[in-house]
Amino acid sequence: MNILQINASARSEGANSTRIANTVVTRLQAANPDATLTVRDLAKTPHPVLDEAALGALFTPAEQRSPEQAARVALDDGLIAELQAADVIVLGVPMYNFGIPVQLKAWVDAVARSGVTFRYTANGPEGLVKGKKVYVALARGGRYRGTELDSQVPHLKAFLGFLGMTDVHFIYAEGFAMGAEAAEQALAEADQDIAIALA
């Protein structure tokens, strides 16, 4: 089993979303001692955002790219290769202003590539990243599960499904900003979600 852990917090240390993701990975490794782990920390190694230069590089035929364009596309290629090689993906996702962090959006933009991770057919789009199991560790200061303010889950479910990943489990740790007791409850609820997801 190849595990890819993606830590999307802006903090490289002490992030609750990373803490929950680490717990998921530790339990996966305990159940699969031969598993390999790749950790992509988007705070320590942030991926460049999709800008005009990146678009220009992506839409230039490979043989016509400048060295700078080739280097920019290679950065995305690396993330795509990690995703394709993984059997299990664990995402550590904090909530920032009701959405996903910009660090994770840059990763999303990098791995969504027509003809590689998805394609358009006569019947509509088809995801090409299939057979993966995904665990999304969500950490929030407030409590948004099942409410209209939770834009993260619909967004991530739609994106992952678009790429072909439909076996997705969401783990909620909510209320970290609501006091010590609420923070303890957040960890306990996340622990319950993990147990159900890994059962």
ROSE-4610 file (N, C-alpha, C; in Angstrom, 1 decimal, always signed):
// ROSE-4610
residu = [M/M/M/N/N/N/I/I/I/L/L/L/Q/Q/Q/I/I/I/N/N/N/A/A/A/S/S/S/A/A/A/R/R/R/S/S/S/E/E/E/G/G/G/A/A/A/N/N/N/S/S/S/T/T/T/R/R/R/I/I/I/A/A/A/N/N/N/T/T/T/V/V/V/V/V/V/T/T/T/R/R/R/L/L/L/Q/Q/Q/A/A/A/A/A/A/N/N/N/P/P/P/D/D/D/A/A/A/T/T/T/L/L/L/T/T/T/V/V/V/R/R/R/D/D/D/L/L/L/A/A/A/K/K/K/T/T/T/P/P/P/H/H/H/P/P/P/V/V/V/L/L/L/D/D/D/E/E/E/A/A/A/A/A/A/L/L/L/G/G/G/A/A/A/L/L/L/F/F/F/T/T/T/P/P/P/A/A/A/E/E/E/Q/Q/Q/R/R/R/S/S/S/P/P/P/E/E/E/Q/Q/Q/A/A/A/A/A/A/R/R/R/V/V/V/A/A/A/L/L/L/D/D/D/D/D/D/G/G/G/L/L/L/I/I/I/A/A/A/E/E/E/L/L/L/Q/Q/Q/A/A/A/A/A/A/D/D/D/V/V/V/I/I/I/V/V/V/L/L/L/G/G/G/V/V/V/P/P/P/M/M/M/Y/Y/Y/N/N/N/F/F/F/G/G/G/I/I/I/P/P/P/V/V/V/Q/Q/Q/L/L/L/K/K/K/A/A/A/W/W/W/V/V/V/D/D/D/A/A/A/V/V/V/A/A/A/R/R/R/S/S/S/G/G/G/V/V/V/T/T/T/F/F/F/R/R/R/Y/Y/Y/T/T/T/A/A/A/N/N/N/G/G/G/P/P/P/E/E/E/G/G/G/L/L/L/V/V/V/K/K/K/G/G/G/K/K/K/K/K/K/V/V/V/Y/Y/Y/V/V/V/A/A/A/L/L/L/A/A/A/R/R/R/G/G/G/G/G/G/R/R/R/Y/Y/Y/R/R/R/G/G/G/T/T/T/E/E/E/L/L/L/D/D/D/S/S/S/Q/Q/Q/V/V/V/P/P/P/H/H/H/L/L/L/K/K/K/A/A/A/F/F/F/L/L/L/G/G/G/F/F/F/L/L/L/G/G/G/M/M/M/T/T/T/D/D/D/V/V/V/H/H/H/F/F/F/I/I/I/Y/Y/Y/A/A/A/E/E/E/G/G/G/F/F/F/A/A/A/M/M/M/G/G/G/A/A/A/E/E/E/A/A/A/A/A/A/E/E/E/Q/Q/Q/A/A/A/L/L/L/A/A/A/E/E/E/A/A/A/D/D/D/Q/Q/Q/D/D/D/I/I/I/A/A/A/I/I/I/A/A/A/L/L/L/A/A/A]
num = [1/1/1/2/2/2/3/3/3/4/4/4/5/5/5/6/6/6/7/7/7/8/8/8/9/9/9/10/10/10/11/11/11/12/12/12/13/13/13/14/14/14/15/15/15/16/16/16/17/17/17/18/18/18/19/19/19/20/20/20/21/21/21/22/22/22/23/23/23/24/24/24/25/25/25/26/26/26/27/27/27/28/28/28/29/29/29/30/30/30/31/31/31/32/32/32/33/33/33/34/34/34/35/35/35/36/36/36/37/37/37/38/38/38/39/39/39/40/40/40/41/41/41/42/42/42/43/43/43/44/44/44/45/45/45/46/46/46/47/47/47/48/48/48/49/49/49/50/50/50/51/51/51/52/52/52/53/53/53/54/54/54/55/55/55/56/56/56/57/57/57/58/58/58/59/59/59/60/60/60/61/61/61/62/62/62/63/63/63/64/64/64/65/65/65/66/66/66/67/67/67/68/68/68/69/69/69/70/70/70/71/71/71/72/72/72/73/73/73/74/74/74/75/75/75/76/76/76/77/77/77/78/78/78/79/79/79/80/80/80/81/81/81/82/82/82/83/83/83/84/84/84/85/85/85/86/86/86/87/87/87/88/88/88/89/89/89/90/90/90/91/91/91/92/92/92/93/93/93/94/94/94/95/95/95/96/96/96/97/97/97/98/98/98/99/99/99/100/100/100/101/101/101/102/102/102/103/103/103/104/104/104/105/105/105/106/106/106/107/107/107/108/108/108/109/109/109/110/110/110/111/111/111/112/112/112/113/113/113/114/114/114/115/115/115/116/116/116/117/117/117/118/118/118/119/119/119/120/120/120/121/121/121/122/122/122/123/123/123/124/124/124/125/125/125/126/126/126/127/127/127/128/128/128/129/129/129/130/130/130/131/131/131/132/132/132/133/133/133/134/134/134/135/135/135/136/136/136/137/137/137/138/138/138/139/139/139/140/140/140/141/141/141/142/142/142/143/143/143/144/144/144/145/145/145/146/146/146/147/147/147/148/148/148/149/149/149/150/150/150/151/151/151/152/152/152/153/153/153/154/154/154/155/155/155/156/156/156/157/157/157/158/158/158/159/159/159/160/160/160/161/161/161/162/162/162/163/163/163/164/164/164/165/165/165/166/166/166/167/167/167/168/168/168/169/169/169/170/170/170/171/171/171/172/172/172/173/173/173/174/174/174/175/175/175/176/176/176/177/177/177/178/178/178/179/179/179/180/180/180/181/181/181/182/182/182/183/183/183/184/184/184/185/185/185/186/186/186/187/187/187/188/188/188/189/189/189/190/190/190/191/191/191/192/192/192/193/193/193/194/194/194/195/195/195/196/196/196/197/197/197/198/198/198/199/199/199]
x = [+0.8/+0.0/+0.9/+0.6/+1.3/+0.3/+0.8/+0.0/+0.5/-0.3/+0.1/-0.6/+0.1/-0.5/-0.2/-1.3/-1.1/-1.6/-0.7/-1.0/-1.2/-2.4/-2.8/-2.8/-2.5/-2.5/-1.4/-1.6/-0.6/+0.5/+0.2/+1.2/+1.9/+3.2/+3.9/+4.0/+3.8/+3.8/+2.6/+2.0/+1.0/-0.4/-0.6/-1.9/-2.8/-4.1/-5.0/-5.3/-5.5/-5.8/-4.7/-3.4/-2.3/-2.3/-2.6/-2.7/-3.7/-4.9/-5.9/-5.4/-4.8/-4.3/-3.2/-2.4/-1.3/-1.9/-3.0/-3.7/-4.2/-4.8/-5.3/-4.2/-3.1/-1.9/-1.3/-1.2/-0.6/-1.4/-2.8/-3.6/-3.6/-3.5/-3.3/-2.0/-0.9/+0.3/+0.3/-0.4/-0.5/-1.2/-2.2/-2.9/-2.2/-1.3/-0.5/+1.0/+1.7/+3.1/+4.0/+3.7/+4.5/+4.2/+3.3/+2.9/+4.0/+4.1/+5.0/+4.3/+5.0/+4.3/+5.1/+4.4/+4.9/+4.1/+4.8/+4.2/+4.5/+3.4/+3.5/+3.0/+3.9/+3.5/+3.5/+2.3/+2.2/+2.5/+2.8/+3.3/+4.8/+5.5/+7.0/+7.4/+6.6/+6.9/+5.7/+5.3/+4.1/+4.2/+3.1/+3.2/+2.8/+3.4/+3.0/+1.6/+0.9/-0.5/-0.5/-1.7/-2.0/-2.1/-1.1/-1.2/-1.0/-0.9/-0.8/+0.4/+1.5/+2.7/+2.6/+1.9/+1.7/+0.8/-0.3/-1.2/-0.5/+0.3/+1.0/+1.9/+2.5/+3.4/+2.6/+1.5/+0.6/+0.1/-0.3/-0.9/+0.1/+1.4/+2.4/+2.9/+2.9/+3.3/+4.7/+4.9/+6.1/+7.4/+7.4/+8.6/+8.9/+7.9/+8.1/+8.3/+8.3/+8.4/+9.8/+9.8/+11.1/+11.6/+12.8/+13.3/+12.5/+12.1/+11.3/+9.9/+9.3/+8.0/+8.1/+9.1/+9.3/+9.4/+10.2/+10.4/+9.1/+8.2/+7.0/+6.0/+5.9/+5.1/+5.6/+6.9/+7.5/+7.0/+6.8/+6.4/+5.0/+4.1/+2.8/+2.9/+3.8/+3.9/+4.3/+5.1/+5.5/+4.4/+3.5/+2.3/+1.4/+1.2/+0.4/+0.9/+2.2/+2.9/+2.7/+2.8/+2.5/+1.1/+0.1/-1.3/-1.5/-1.0/-1.2/-0.6/+0.5/+1.2/+0.6/-0.2/-0.8/-2.0/-2.2/-3.4/-4.3/-3.8/-4.6/-4.1/-5.0/-4.7/-5.3/-4.5/-5.0/-4.8/-5.9/-5.8/-6.1/-5.1/-5.4/-5.8/-7.1/-7.7/-8.3/-7.6/-8.3/-9.3/-10.2/-11.1/-10.6/-10.4/-10.1/-11.2/-11.8/-12.9/-13.9/-14.3/-15.4/-14.9/-13.7/-13.2/-12.0/-11.4/-10.1/-9.0/-7.8/-6.7/-6.2/-5.6/-5.0/-3.9/-3.3/-2.2/-2.9/-4.0/-4.7/-5.3/-5.8/-6.3/-5.2/-4.0/-2.9/-2.6/-2.7/-2.5/-3.6/-4.9/-6.0/-5.8/-5.4/-5.2/-4.0/-3.0/-1.9/-2.2/-3.1/-3.3/-4.5/-5.3/-6.4/-5.9/-5.6/-5.1/-5.9/-6.5/-7.2/-6.4/-6.9/-6.1/-5.2/-5.0/-4.1/-4.9/-5.5/-6.3/-7.8/-8.2/-9.6/-9.6/-10.7/-10.9/-12.4/-12.6/-13.9/-14.3/-15.5/-16.0/-17.3/-17.9/-19.2/-20.2/-20.0/-20.9/-20.6/-19.7/-19.3/-17.9/-17.5/-16.2/-16.0/-14.8/-14.5/-13.2/-13.3/-12.1/-11.2/-9.9/-8.9/-8.1/-8.3/-7.6/-8.6/-8.6/-9.6/-8.9/-9.7/-9.2/-8.5/-8.7/-8.1/-9.1/-8.5/-9.3/-8.8/-9.8/-9.4/-10.0/-9.1/-9.6/-9.3/-10.3/-10.2/-10.4/-9.3/-9.3/-9.6/-10.8/-11.2/-11.1/-10.4/-10.3/-10.9/-11.8/-12.5/-12.6/-12.5/-12.6/-14.0/-15.0/-16.4/-17.0/-18.4/-19.0/-19.9/-19.6/-20.2/-20.7/-20.5/-20.9/-22.4/-22.7/-24.1/-24.8/-24.1/-24.8/-24.4/-25.2/-24.9/-23.5/-23.0/-21.7/-20.5/-20.8/-19.7/-19.6/-18.8/-18.5/-17.4/-16.6/-15.5/-15.9/-16.8/-17.2/-17.8/-18.8/-19.3/-18.2/-17.3/-16.3/-15.3/-14.8/-13.9/-14.5/-15.7/-16.4/-16.6/-16.9/-17.1/-15.8/-14.7/-13.4/-12.9/-12.8/-12.3/-13.1/-14.4/-15.2/-15.0/-14.7/-14.4/-13.2/-12.2/-11.0/-11.1/-12.3/-12.5/-12.4/-12.1/-12.0/-13.4/-14.1/-15.4/-15.5/-14.4/-14.4/-13.7/-14.5/-14.0/-14.7/-13.9/-14.4/-14.0/-14.9/-14.7/-14.6/-13.6/-13.4/-13.4/-14.3/-14.6/-14.0/-13.2/-12.8/-13.2/-14.2/-14.8/-14.9/-14.8/-14.9/-13.7/-12.6/-11.3/-11.2/-11.9/-11.9/-12.9/-13.6/-14.8/-14.5/-13.2/-12.8/-12.1/-11.5/-10.7/-11.6/-12.8/-13.7/-14.2/-14.5/-14.9/-13.8/-12.6/-11.4/-11.2/-11.4/-11.3/-12.4/-13.6/-14.7/-14.4/-13.8/-13.4/-12.6/-11.5/-10.6/-11.3/-12.2/-13.0/-13.9/-14.6/-15.4/-14.7/-13.5/-12.6/-12.2/-11.9/-11.5/-12.6/-13.8/-14.9/-15.1/-14.9/-15.0/-13.9/-12.7/-11.6/-11.9/-12.4/-12.7/-13.7/-14.8/-15.8/-15.2/-14.4/-13.8/-12.9/-12.1/-11.1/-11.7/-12.9/-13.5/-13.6]
y = [-1.2/+0.0/+1.2/+2.2/+3.4/+4.5/+5.2/+6.3/+7.6/+8.5/+9.9/+10.8/+11.5/+12.4/+13.8/+14.6/+16.0/+16.9/+17.6/+18.6/+19.9/+20.4/+21.7/+22.9/+22.8/+23.9/+24.9/+26.2/+27.2/+27.1/+26.3/+26.1/+24.7/+24.7/+23.4/+22.7/+23.4/+22.7/+23.1/+22.2/+22.4/+22.6/+22.2/+22.3/+21.2/+21.5/+20.5/+19.5/+20.1/+19.2/+18.2/+18.6/+17.7/+16.7/+17.1/+16.2/+15.0/+15.4/+14.4/+13.5/+14.1/+13.3/+12.4/+12.8/+12.0/+10.7/+10.9/+9.8/+8.8/+9.3/+8.4/+7.6/+8.3/+7.6/+6.6/+6.9/+6.0/+4.7/+4.9/+3.7/+2.9/+3.5/+2.8/+2.0/+2.6/+1.9/+0.8/+0.9/-0.1/-1.4/-1.1/-2.2/-2.7/-1.9/-2.3/-2.0/-2.9/-2.6/-2.4/-2.9/-2.7/-1.5/-0.7/+0.5/+1.5/+2.2/+3.2/+4.6/+5.6/+6.9/+8.0/+8.8/+10.1/+11.2/+12.2/+13.3/+14.6/+15.2/+16.5/+17.6/+18.4/+19.4/+20.7/+21.2/+22.4/+23.7/+23.7/+24.8/+24.9/+23.8/+23.7/+23.8/+23.2/+23.3/+23.7/+25.0/+25.5/+25.4/+25.0/+24.8/+26.2/+26.6/+27.9/+27.9/+29.0/+29.1/+29.1/+28.7/+28.7/+30.2/+30.6/+32.0/+32.0/+33.2/+33.3/+32.5/+32.6/+32.0/+30.4/+29.9/+28.5/+28.0/+28.8/+28.4/+28.4/+29.4/+29.4/+28.2/+27.8/+26.6/+25.3/+25.2/+24.0/+23.9/+25.0/+25.0/+25.1/+25.1/+25.0/+23.6/+23.1/+21.7/+21.5/+20.3/+20.0/+20.3/+20.0/+20.2/+21.6/+22.5/+23.9/+24.7/+24.1/+24.9/+25.4/+26.6/+27.1/+26.3/+26.4/+25.8/+26.2/+27.4/+27.9/+27.3/+27.2/+26.5/+25.1/+24.4/+23.0/+22.7/+23.6/+23.5/+23.7/+24.6/+24.9/+23.7/+23.1/+22.0/+20.8/+20.6/+19.5/+19.5/+20.7/+20.8/+20.2/+20.5/+19.8/+18.3/+18.0/+16.5/+15.8/+16.4/+15.7/+15.4/+16.4/+16.1/+15.1/+15.1/+14.2/+12.8/+12.6/+11.3/+10.8/+11.6/+11.2/+10.7/+11.4/+11.0/+9.7/+9.6/+8.3/+7.1/+7.3/+6.2/+5.8/+6.6/+6.3/+5.4/+4.5/+3.7/+4.4/+5.1/+5.8/+7.3/+8.2/+9.6/+10.1/+10.8/+11.4/+12.9/+13.6/+15.1/+15.7/+16.5/+17.3/+18.7/+19.0/+20.3/+21.1/+22.3/+23.2/+24.1/+24.7/+25.6/+27.1/+27.8/+29.2/+30.0/+30.8/+31.7/+30.9/+29.8/+28.9/+28.1/+28.2/+27.4/+26.6/+26.1/+25.4/+26.3/+26.0/+26.9/+27.1/+28.2/+28.5/+27.5/+27.0/+25.9/+24.7/+24.3/+23.1/+23.4/+24.7/+25.0/+25.0/+25.4/+25.3/+23.8/+22.9/+21.5/+21.0/+21.4/+21.0/+21.4/+22.6/+23.2/+22.4/+22.0/+21.3/+19.9/+19.1/+17.7/+17.5/+18.6/+18.5/+18.8/+17.8/+18.0/+17.1/+17.8/+17.1/+16.2/+14.9/+13.9/+13.1/+13.6/+12.9/+12.3/+13.3/+12.8/+12.9/+13.4/+13.3/+13.6/+13.2/+13.5/+13.7/+14.4/+14.6/+13.6/+13.0/+12.1/+12.5/+11.8/+12.1/+12.1/+11.3/+11.2/+12.1/+13.0/+13.9/+13.6/+14.3/+14.0/+12.7/+12.1/+10.8/+11.0/+10.7/+10.7/+9.6/+9.8/+8.8/+8.4/+9.0/+8.6/+7.7/+6.4/+5.5/+4.5/+3.8/+2.8/+3.3/+4.6/+5.1/+5.2/+5.2/+5.4/+6.7/+7.6/+9.0/+9.2/+9.7/+10.2/+11.7/+12.4/+13.9/+14.3/+14.7/+15.1/+16.6/+17.0/+18.4/+18.9/+20.1/+20.8/+22.2/+22.5/+23.8/+24.4/+25.7/+26.4/+26.4/+26.4/+26.4/+25.0/+24.9/+23.7/+23.9/+23.3/+23.5/+22.3/+21.2/+19.9/+19.9/+19.6/+19.5/+20.8/+21.9/+23.2/+23.8/+24.9/+25.6/+26.3/+26.5/+27.2/+26.3/+25.0/+24.0/+23.9/+24.7/+24.6/+23.6/+23.2/+22.4/+21.0/+20.4/+19.0/+18.9/+19.7/+19.6/+19.9/+20.9/+21.2/+20.0/+19.5/+18.4/+17.1/+16.8/+15.7/+15.8/+17.0/+17.2/+17.1/+17.7/+17.7/+16.3/+15.6/+14.2/+13.3/+13.4/+12.6/+12.9/+14.1/+14.5/+13.8/+13.6/+12.9/+11.4/+10.9/+9.5/+8.9/+9.7/+9.2/+9.4/+8.3/+8.3/+7.6/+6.9/+6.2/+7.2/+8.2/+9.3/+9.3/+9.4/+9.4/+10.7/+11.4/+12.7/+12.5/+13.1/+13.0/+14.4/+14.6/+16.0/+16.2/+17.3/+17.7/+19.2/+19.5/+20.8/+21.4/+22.7/+23.5/+23.8/+23.8/+24.1/+25.5/+26.4/+27.8/+28.1/+27.1/+27.3/+26.9/+26.8/+26.5/+25.2/+24.9/+23.7/+22.5/+22.6/+21.4/+21.1/+22.1/+21.8/+21.3/+21.7/+21.2/+19.7/+19.3/+17.9/+17.1/+17.7/+17.0/+16.8/+17.8/+17.8/+16.6/+16.4/+15.3/+13.9/+13.9/+12.7/+12.3/+13.3/+13.1/+12.6/+13.2/+12.9/+11.4/+11.0/+9.7/+8.7/+9.0/+8.2/+8.1/+9.2/+9.2/+8.3/+8.4/+7.6/+6.1/+5.8/+4.3/+3.8/+4.6/+4.2/+4.1/+5.1/+5.2/+4.0/+3.6/+2.5/+1.1/+1.1/-0.2/-1.1]
z = [+0.0/+0.0/+0.0/-0.9/-1.0/-0.4/+0.6/+1.2/+0.9/+0.4/+0.1/+1.1/+2.0/+3.0/+2.5/+2.4/+1.9/+3.1/+3.6/+4.7/+4.1/+4.2/+3.5/+4.4/+5.7/+6.5/+6.2/+6.4/+6.2/+7.3/+8.4/+9.4/+9.2/+9.2/+9.1/+10.4/+11.5/+12.8/+13.6/+14.3/+15.3/+14.7/+13.4/+12.8/+13.2/+13.6/+14.0/+12.9/+11.7/+10.5/+10.3/+10.5/+10.3/+11.4/+12.6/+13.7/+13.5/+12.9/+12.6/+11.5/+10.4/+9.3/+9.8/+10.7/+11.2/+11.9/+12.6/+13.3/+12.3/+11.3/+10.2/+9.6/+9.3/+8.7/+9.7/+10.9/+11.9/+12.0/+12.0/+12.1/+10.8/+9.7/+8.4/+8.4/+8.9/+8.9/+9.9/+11.0/+12.0/+11.4/+10.6/+9.9/+8.7/+8.2/+6.9/+7.2/+7.9/+8.3/+7.1/+5.9/+4.7/+3.9/+4.4/+3.6/+3.5/+2.4/+2.2/+2.4/+2.8/+3.0/+2.4/+1.6/+1.1/+1.7/+2.3/+2.9/+2.0/+1.6/+0.9/+1.8/+2.4/+3.3/+2.5/+2.2/+1.4/+2.0/+3.3/+4.0/+3.9/+4.0/+3.9/+2.4/+1.5/+0.1/-0.7/-0.6/-1.3/-2.8/-3.4/-4.9/-5.5/-6.6/-7.2/-7.7/-7.6/-8.0/-9.5/-10.0/-11.5/-11.9/-12.7/-13.2/-14.7/-15.3/-16.7/-17.3/-16.6/-17.1/-17.0/-16.0/-15.9/-17.0/-17.2/-18.3/-19.6/-19.8/-21.1/-21.3/-20.2/-20.2/-20.5/-19.8/-20.0/-21.4/-22.0/-23.3/-24.5/-24.1/-25.2/-25.3/-26.6/-26.8/-26.1/-25.6/-24.8/-25.6/-26.8/-27.6/-27.9/-27.7/-27.9/-26.7/-25.5/-24.3/-24.0/-23.5/-23.0/-21.8/-21.4/-20.2/-19.0/-18.9/-17.8/-17.8/-19.0/-19.1/-18.8/-19.2/-18.9/-17.4/-16.8/-15.3/-14.6/-15.1/-14.4/-14.5/-15.7/-15.9/-15.1/-15.0/-14.3/-12.8/-12.3/-10.9/-10.7/-11.7/-11.7/-11.9/-12.8/-13.2/-11.9/-11.1/-9.8/-8.9/-8.8/-7.9/-8.5/-9.8/-10.5/-10.3/-10.5/-10.3/-8.9/-7.9/-6.5/-6.3/-6.9/-6.8/-7.5/-8.7/-9.5/-8.8/-8.1/-7.4/-6.1/-5.6/-4.2/-4.4/-3.4/-3.2/-2.3/-1.3/-0.3/-0.2/-0.2/-0.1/+1.2/+2.1/+3.3/+3.2/+3.2/+3.2/+4.5/+5.0/+6.2/+5.8/+6.1/+5.5/+6.6/+6.9/+7.8/+7.1/+7.8/+7.2/+7.4/+6.2/+6.3/+5.6/+6.4/+5.8/+5.0/+5.6/+5.0/+3.8/+3.4/+2.3/+2.5/+1.4/+1.6/+1.5/+2.1/+2.0/+0.6/+0.3/-1.0/-1.3/-0.3/-0.5/-1.2/-0.7/-1.3/-2.6/-2.8/-4.2/-5.2/-4.9/-5.8/-6.2/-5.2/-5.4/-6.4/-6.1/-6.9/-8.3/-8.5/-9.9/-10.6/-9.8/-10.4/-10.9/-10.1/-10.4/-11.4/-11.6/-12.5/-13.9/-14.7/-16.1/-17.1/-18.0/-19.1/-19.8/-20.0/-20.7/-19.9/-18.6/-17.7/-16.5/-15.8/-14.6/-14.8/-15.9/-16.4/-17.9/-18.5/-19.9/-20.2/-21.3/-21.7/-22.8/-22.7/-23.6/-24.2/-25.1/-25.7/-24.6/-23.5/-22.5/-21.3/-21.5/-20.4/-19.8/-18.8/-18.2/-17.6/-17.6/-17.0/-16.2/-14.9/-14.0/-14.4/-14.4/-14.7/-13.5/-12.3/-11.1/-10.3/-10.7/-10.1/-9.1/-8.3/-7.5/-6.2/-5.9/-4.7/-3.5/-2.3/-1.1/-0.6/-0.2/+0.2/+1.6/+2.5/+3.8/+3.9/+4.3/+4.4/+5.8/+6.5/+7.9/+7.9/+8.4/+8.4/+9.9/+10.0/+11.3/+11.2/+12.1/+12.0/+13.4/+13.5/+14.7/+15.3/+14.4/+14.8/+14.4/+14.4/+14.0/+12.8/+11.7/+10.4/+9.7/+10.3/+9.7/+9.4/+8.1/+7.7/+7.6/+7.6/+7.5/+6.1/+5.8/+4.5/+4.5/+5.7/+5.7/+5.4/+5.3/+5.0/+3.5/+2.9/+1.5/+1.1/+2.1/+1.9/+1.4/+2.1/+1.8/+0.4/+0.0/-1.4/-2.4/-2.2/-3.1/-3.3/-2.2/-2.3/-2.8/-2.4/-3.0/-4.5/-4.9/-6.4/-7.1/-6.6/-7.3/-7.3/-6.2/-6.1/-7.0/-7.0/-7.9/-9.3/-9.7/-11.0/-11.5/-10.7/-11.1/-11.0/-10.5/-10.4/-9.0/-8.0/-6.6/-5.9/-5.8/-5.2/-3.9/-3.5/-2.2/-1.2/-0.7/+0.1/+1.5/+2.5/+3.9/+4.5/+5.1/+5.7/+7.2/+7.8/+9.3/+9.8/+10.8/+11.3/+12.7/+12.8/+14.1/+14.2/+14.9/+14.9/+16.3/+16.4/+17.7/+18.4/+17.6/+18.3/+18.9/+18.3/+18.8/+19.9/+20.3/+21.2/+22.7/+23.0/+24.4/+24.5/+25.6/+25.9/+25.8/+26.4/+26.4/+25.0/+24.3/+22.9/+22.0/+22.3/+21.6/+21.9/+23.1/+23.5/+22.8/+22.8/+22.1/+20.6/+20.0/+18.6/+18.3/+19.2/+19.0/+19.2/+20.2/+20.4/+19.3/+18.7/+17.6/+16.3/+16.2/+15.0/+15.2/+16.4/+16.7/+16.3/+16.6/+16.3/+14.8/+14.1/+12.6/+12.0/+12.6/+12.1/+12.2/+13.4/+13.6/+12.6/+12.4/+11.4/+10.0/+9.6/+8.3/+8.0/+9.0/+8.8/+9.1/+9.6/+9.9/+8.7]
